[in-house]
C-alpha cells in the first residue's frame, strides 16, 4: 500500500519506533491491540487518529491558557505586593 499522506507515514514510523522502545507487560492486550492497529491500519485511519490527537491537544492547550489567564487576572486584582520601608 502506497502512503499518500506524508504525515500519516511519519506518524506510523514514530509509533513503530515508540512501540519498540517501550514495552508494557508481556502480552498486554492494550499494547497488543495498539501494535496490530499500527501495523494494519490504513492511511486514512492513521490520519484520522492524528487529527483526533491534535484536536485533543489543542483542547488541553485552550484549558491551560484559560487557567493561566485566570491566575494572571487574580494576581492583578490583588495588586502588587509592595511594602513601604522608611529610611531615617
C-alpha positions in Angstrom: 0.0 0.0 0.0 1.4 3.4 -1.0 1.5 6.2 1.5 -0.4 9.2 0.1 -0.1 11.4 3.2 3.5 12.0 4.4 2.2 12.9 7.9 0.5 9.5 8.2 3.7 7.7 7.2 5.7 9.8 9.6 3.2 9.0 12.4 3.3 5.3 11.6 7.2 5.4 11.8 7.1 7.3 15.0 4.6 4.9 16.6 6.6 1.9 15.4 9.8 3.3 17.0 7.9 4.2 20.2 6.4 0.8 20.3 9.8 -0.9 20.0 11.4 1.4 22.6 8.9 0.9 25.4 7.1 -2.2 26.3 4.4 -2.9 28.8 4.0 -6.3 30.4 4.3 -9.2 28.0 1.1 -9.9 26.1 -0.7 -6.8 27.4 -4.0 -6.7 25.5 -3.9 -2.9 25.1 -0.3 -2.9 23.8 -1.0 -5.8 21.5 -4.1 -4.1 20.1 -2.1 -0.9 19.5 0.6 -2.9 17.8 -1.9 -4.6 15.4 -3.6 -1.2 14.7 -0.2 0.4 13.9 0.8 -2.4 11.6 -2.6 -2.9 9.8 -4.3 0.5 9.9 -5.0 2.1 6.5 -3.5 5.6 6.0 -7.0 7.2 6.4 -7.4 5.7 9.9 -3.9 6.8 10.9 -4.5 10.3 9.5 -7.9 10.4 11.3 -6.3 9.4 14.6 -3.7 12.1 14.1 -6.5 14.6 13.7 -8.2 13.4 16.9 -4.9 13.6 18.8 -4.3 17.1 17.5 -7.8 18.3 18.5 -7.4 16.8 22.0 -4.0 18.6 22.4 -5.5 21.9 21.2 -8.4 21.5 23.7 -6.0 20.9 26.6 -3.9 23.9 25.4 -7.0 26.0 25.5 -7.9 24.9 29.0 -4.4 25.6 30.2 -4.3 29.0 28.6 -7.7 29.9 30.2 -6.4 28.8 33.6 -3.2 30.9 33.2 -5.4 33.9 32.2 -7.4 33.4 35.4 -4.3 33.2 37.5 -2.9 36.4 36.0 -6.3 38.2 36.5 -6.4 37.2 40.1 -2.8 38.4 40.6 -3.6 41.8 39.0 -6.7 42.2 41.1 -4.8 41.7 44.3 -2.3 44.3 43.2 1.4 44.3 43.5 2.9 43.2 46.8 4.8 46.3 47.8 5.9 47.3 51.2 6.9 50.8 52.1 10.1 51.0 54.0 11.1 54.3 55.6 14.7 55.2 55.7 15.7 57.6 58.5 
